[in-house]
Amino acid sequence: MKTTIDIADALLAEAKAVAVEQGTTVRSLMEEGLRLAIAHRRESEAFRLRDASFKGDGLHPDISLERWDEIRGFIYAGRGG
């Protein structure tokens, strides 16, 4: 299919030079670049973390989030930590 695009002169000049170096055409380079851009955008869709929550009453009443040593101690209690 034919279409018209407007690109920077310097970019087109660079594409022509690369096409000559690589023994290909500007059209092939543009198609490849467009395929790569589309694939990259599809891969880059927003990451959604699965819901891994569980039932419970929230934080343990004996734990304060202000002191990491207390949290760590509670986690490793009875486990040799």
C-alpha positions in Angstrom: 0.0 0.0 0.0 1.3 3.4 -0.8 1.2 6.3 1.7 2.9 9.6 2.3 4.8 10.4 5.5 6.6 13.5 6.6 9.9 12.8 8.3 13.0 15.0 9.1 15.4 15.4 6.2 18.3 14.3 8.3 16.5 11.1 9.4 15.7 10.2 5.8 19.3 10.9 4.7 20.6 8.6 7.5 18.1 5.9 6.5 19.2 6.1 2.9 22.9 5.7 4.0 22.1 2.7 6.2 20.0 1.1 3.4 23.0 1.4 1.0 25.4 0.1 3.7 23.1 -2.9 4.5 22.1 -3.6 0.9 18.5 -3.0 1.6 15.8 -0.4 0.8 14.5 2.5 2.8 11.1 0.9 2.6 12.4 -2.2 4.3 14.1 -0.2 7.0 10.8 1.7 7.7 8.8 -1.4 7.8 11.2 -3.0 10.2 11.3 0.1 12.4 7.5 0.3 12.4 7.2 -3.4 13.4 9.8 -2.9 16.2 7.9 0.2 17.5 4.6 -1.6 17.5 6.0 -4.7 19.2 7.7 -2.5 21.8 4.5 -0.6 22.6 2.5 -3.8 22.9 5.1 -5.2 25.4 5.2 -1.9 27.3 1.5 -2.0 28.3 0.9 -1.1 31.9 1.9 -3.8 34.3 -0.9 -5.1 36.5 0.0 -6.9 39.6 -2.3 -9.7 40.3 -4.4 -9.5 43.5 -2.4 -11.7 46.0 -4.1 -10.5 49.1 -5.6 -12.9 51.7 -8.2 -12.7 54.3 -7.2 -11.4 57.7 -7.6 -8.6 60.1 -4.7 -6.5 58.8 -1.5 -5.9 60.8 -0.7 -7.9 63.9 -1.6 -5.7 66.9 1.8 -6.2 68.5 3.8 -4.8 65.5 4.7 -1.2 65.0 5.6 -0.2 61.4 7.9 2.4 62.9 10.6 -0.1 64.0 12.1 -2.4 61.4 13.9 -4.5 63.9 10.5 -5.4 65.6 9.0 -6.4 62.2 12.0 -8.5 61.3 12.1 -10.1 64.7 8.4 -11.0 64.4 8.9 -12.5 60.9 11.8 -14.7 61.9 10.6 -15.6 65.4 11.2 -19.3 66.0 13.1 -19.7 62.7 16.7 -19.2 63.8 16.8 -15.6 62.5 
